[in-house]
Every structure is written in C-alpha cells, then in structure tokens.
Amino acid sequence: MALLERHDTGAVAHLHMNAPEKLNALSDAMLAALQGQFDALAEDRSIRAVVISGAGKAFCAGHDLKEMQAGRQAEDGGRAYFDDLFQRCARMMLSIRRLPQPVIAQVHGIATAAGCQLVASCDMAVAADDTRFGVNGVNIGLFCSTPMVALSRNIAAKHAFEMLTTGTFITAQKAQSLGLINHAVPADHLAQTTTDMAQLVASKLGAAVKIGKEAFYAQSEMSIEAAYDYAGQVMVENMLYRDTAEGMEAFIEKRPPDWQQP
C-alpha cells in the first residue's frame, strides 16, 4: 500500500496519508510524497480542488520523532539534518499556498505540531467534532516555531501564543471559533461535508479561482492602499477573460454559462 494514496473524483483530487501506525507522521518519506503530489497538481489543469485526509485514528501527529532522534546521531549533532528537514517541510507547506487549486484539510482524531501546521497551511479545513488540535512541542522541550508561522496567520496572536506556550489541546469547536477550521461536524458527516465543499469549489471557473487564490494571499501582506491597487489590476485581468464575459452574460440571460476553460 502506498504511503500517500491519491484518487481523483471528477475535478477533485483526494490525497490520503496512509501511515496509521505512525499517526500519519510527516516522516522524510511522507514529506517527499506530499511534495511530489503538490508538484504534479500544480501542473494539472484538470484538477480544481484538493482534499487532504489521513488514515487510522489521527489526521497527523507532526514530525516523526524517531527519525529526528536518529538524525541527532550525526557528527554535527544533527544540525545539517534538522536544517534540511525544516527547509523541506516549509517548502511543502508553502507549496499548498502556491497551488492554483484550493486545498481542504479533512481532519479527525488529532492534528498536532506539524500536523496542526498542515491544517493551518491548507486554504480551508473541515474537522470531526471530536478532533483535538495542538502545537504541543513545548511539552517535550521543543517550541513549535515552524508550526507557529502558519498558526499565527490563522488565529489571533494571543490565542496562538497560549497554544504554543502551554502545549494544551483545543477542541474542534474552539478551533472553529478561532478561525483555524471552517466547520466542525459529526464524524460520520466529515467525508461528505468535505467532499461537498470541494465539489462546490471545483464547480467554479478554475481560472478565476486560480487568480483569486494568488491574489488573496498576496494582498494580505500589503498595506491597504497597495492591496487595493494590486487587487484592482487583478480584477482587470479577470474581467478580460473570455469565460468571465460569458459567465456574466449567462447570469444576465438566466442560463448556465458555456465556459471553455476548466
């Protein structure tokens, strides 16, 4: 069985982490598998939404601590290995943001440390209502500095800092109220709710969602004046699409649009 399974349903790609015995830890192999799929998806115009899920009793428990301890045995105490590991992990997380397709995390069980970072790095997230979230590396003497980057861009500073310094878990309901996830749903509704969201996103004009996703993240790092200038130019480009003109005409004429691009 593959470490990371992929199956496509129409325009939705489903990536399923399949290492339940390790709680789908982000091992070297799992990081490589995810990176490989994201690189492929970036070039796949037939896919318009992506769902990430995990096998077994947890979504993802973060980095593989046994691998990290083994890396420490090098002559330099693991400095080169750890530097490479966190660079590879950051590249994978950033690949989600840079994908043209929206990415939805389908979360259950626990999402902790780099697993919580993975949820925060996705564009949207749906969780079973009994899921717990944490960045609890501080409990073993390792501050979750890289998970902090994504977490602090999802939730308010004081809440993020509390999670990082206390190492306590929060519930799915709390995660929803803080903005870490979009929806907390009964476990038996999780897969369908996530699929419905992905299919709804995939039903939109892919070119519009692509330009919009890129703009969403770019403008968030600008001053408000620069953001309006930039977003205005994005709107101009989008307005000039043939399929956008067709979509507007179809709306006026109360008919389905005849889009030529996926």
ZAMARGU-4260 file (C-alpha; in steps of 0.2 Angstrom, whole numbers, plus 5000, padded with zeros to 4 digits):
<rodrens>
0) 5000/5000/5000 | 5006/5017/4996 | 5012/5029/5009 | 5001/5043/5001 | 4986/5037/4991
5) 4978/5048/4978 | 4962/5046/4969 | 4953/5059/4958 | 4934/5061/4958 | 4930/5072/4943
10) 4939/5088/4946 | 4944/5085/4964 | 4960/5076/4969 | 4960/5067/4986 | 4977/5064/4995
15) 4976/5051/5009 | 4990/5050/5021 | 4992/5031/5024 | 5003/5028/5039 | 4991/5025/5053
20) 5004/5015/5063 | 5013/5032/5064 | 4998/5043/5066 | 5002/5049/5048 | 5018/5057/5054
25) 5027/5069/5042 | 5042/5057/5040 | 5055/5061/5027 | 5046/5049/5016 | 5029/5057/5019
30) 5036/5074/5016 | 5043/5068/4999 | 5027/5060/4994 | 5016/5076/4998 | 5029/5087/4989
35) 5028/5076/4974 | 5010/5076/4973 | 5009/5095/4975 | 5022/5097/4961 | 5011/5087/4950
40) 4995/5095/4955 | 5002/5112/4951 | 5003/5107/4933 | 4987/5098/4932 | 4973/5109/4924
45) 4960/5095/4926 | 4960/5097/4945 | 4951/5112/4953 | 4951/5107/4971 | 4961/5096/4983
50) 4957/5086/4999 | 4970/5080/5011 | 4965/5067/5024 | 4973/5054/5035 | 4971/5035/5038
55) 4968/5027/5055 | 4964/5036/5071 | 4973/5053/5068 | 4975/5066/5054 | 4993/5069/5058
60) 5004/5069/5073 | 5018/5080/5067 | 5036/5076/5063 | 5042/5058/5065 | 5051/5060/5082
65) 5061/5043/5080 | 5068/5050/5064 | 5073/5066/5072 | 5082/5057/5086 | 5091/5046/5073
70) 5096/5062/5064 | 5104/5069/5080 | 5117/5055/5079 | 5127/5064/5066 | 5144/5071/5070
75) 5137/5089/5070 | 5123/5083/5082 | 5110/5084/5068 | 5112/5102/5063 | 5113/5098/5045
80) 5099/5086/5045 | 5087/5097/5055 | 5091/5112/5044 | 5087/5101/5029 | 5071/5094/5037
85) 5063/5110/5042 | 5068/5118/5025 | 5059/5103/5016 | 5044/5104/5027 | 5042/5123/5024
90) 5044/5120/5006 | 5030/5108/5006 | 5018/5119/5017 | 5022/5134/5005 | 5018/5123/4990
95) 5000/5121/4997 | 4998/5140/4997 | 5006/5142/4980 | 4995/5128/4972 | 4982/5136/4959
100) 4969/5124/4967 | 4961/5127/4984 | 4966/5114/4997 | 4955/5107/5010 | 4960/5098/5025
105) 4948/5084/5031 | 4954/5082/5049 | 4950/5069/5063 | 4957/5062/5079 | 4972/5074/5082
110) 4982/5087/5072 | 4997/5091/5082 | 5013/5101/5080 | 5017/5100/5061 | 5001/5091/5059
115) 4992/5107/5065 | 5003/5117/5054 | 4997/5106/5039 | 4979/5111/5044 | 4984/5129/5046
120) 4993/5129/5029 | 4978/5122/5020 | 4966/5135/5012 | 4951/5128/5021 | 4948/5114/5034
125) 4933/5103/5040 | 4935/5093/5056 | 4926/5080/5065 | 4918/5087/5081 | 4929/5076/5092
130) 4945/5082/5084 | 4959/5090/5095 | 4972/5102/5089 | 4988/5107/5097 | 5006/5114/5095
135) 5012/5105/5110 | 5031/5103/5106 | 5034/5114/5121 | 5029/5099/5132 | 5045/5089/5126
140) 5056/5105/5126 | 5054/5109/5108 | 5045/5126/5104 | 5034/5123/5089 | 5042/5138/5079
145) 5039/5132/5062 | 5021/5127/5065 | 5019/5144/5073 | 5021/5153/5056 | 5006/5145/5049
150) 4996/5145/5065 | 4999/5164/5069 | 4992/5168/5051 | 4976/5159/5055 | 4971/5164/5073
155) 4974/5179/5084 | 4991/5182/5092 | 4986/5179/5110 | 4977/5163/5106 | 4991/5156/5096
160) 5004/5161/5109 | 4994/5152/5123 | 4993/5136/5112 | 5012/5137/5109 | 5017/5141/5127
165) 5005/5130/5136 | 5005/5115/5125 | 4987/5111/5128 | 4975/5105/5115 | 4960/5114/5109
170) 4943/5106/5103 | 4936/5107/5086 | 4923/5119/5092 | 4936/5131/5099 | 4947/5129/5083
175) 4932/5134/5073 | 4928/5149/5084 | 4946/5155/5082 | 4947/5153/5063 | 4958/5138/5062
180) 4945/5127/5053 | 4929/5132/5044 | 4917/5118/5051 | 4916/5106/5065 | 4904/5092/5060
185) 4899/5075/5067 | 4912/5062/5062 | 4900/5052/5051 | 4897/5068/5041 | 4915/5073/5039
190) 4920/5065/5022 | 4903/5070/5014 | 4904/5088/5021 | 4922/5090/5015 | 4918/5082/4998
195) 4903/5093/4995 | 4914/5109/4999 | 4927/5103/4987 | 4915/5099/4973 | 4907/5116/4975
200) 4924/5125/4974 | 4928/5114/4959 | 4912/5119/4950 | 4918/5137/4948 | 4928/5144/4934
205) 4946/5137/4938 | 4955/5152/4930 | 4945/5164/4941 | 4949/5154/4957 | 4967/5152/4952
210) 4969/5171/4950 | 4959/5174/4966 | 4969/5162/4977 | 4985/5170/4972 | 4978/5187/4975
215) 4971/5183/4991 | 4987/5179/4999 | 4997/5192/4990 | 4986/5206/4996 | 4986/5200/5014
220) 5004/5205/5015 | 5002/5223/5008 | 4997/5239/5015 | 4978/5243/5012 | 4982/5256/4999
225) 4994/5244/4990 | 4982/5230/4991 | 4968/5240/4983 | 4980/5245/4969 | 4985/5227/4966
230) 4968/5219/4968 | 4961/5232/4955 | 4973/5226/4942 | 4969/5208/4946 | 4951/5212/4943
235) 4955/5220/4927 | 4964/5204/4921 | 4950/5193/4927 | 4937/5204/4918 | 4946/5202/4902
240) 4944/5183/4902 | 4933/5176/4889 | 4924/5164/4901 | 4921/5179/4913 | 4912/5188/4900
245) 4902/5173/4896 | 4898/5170/4914 | 4891/5187/4916 | 4881/5186/4900 | 4874/5169/4906
250) 4869/5177/4923 | 4860/5191/4914 | 4851/5179/4902 | 4847/5167/4917 | 4856/5152/4909
255) 4871/5141/4913 | 4887/5148/4907 | 4896/5140/4892 | 4914/5140/4899 | 4928/5134/4888
260) 4942/5133/4901 | 4941/5121/4915
</rodrens>
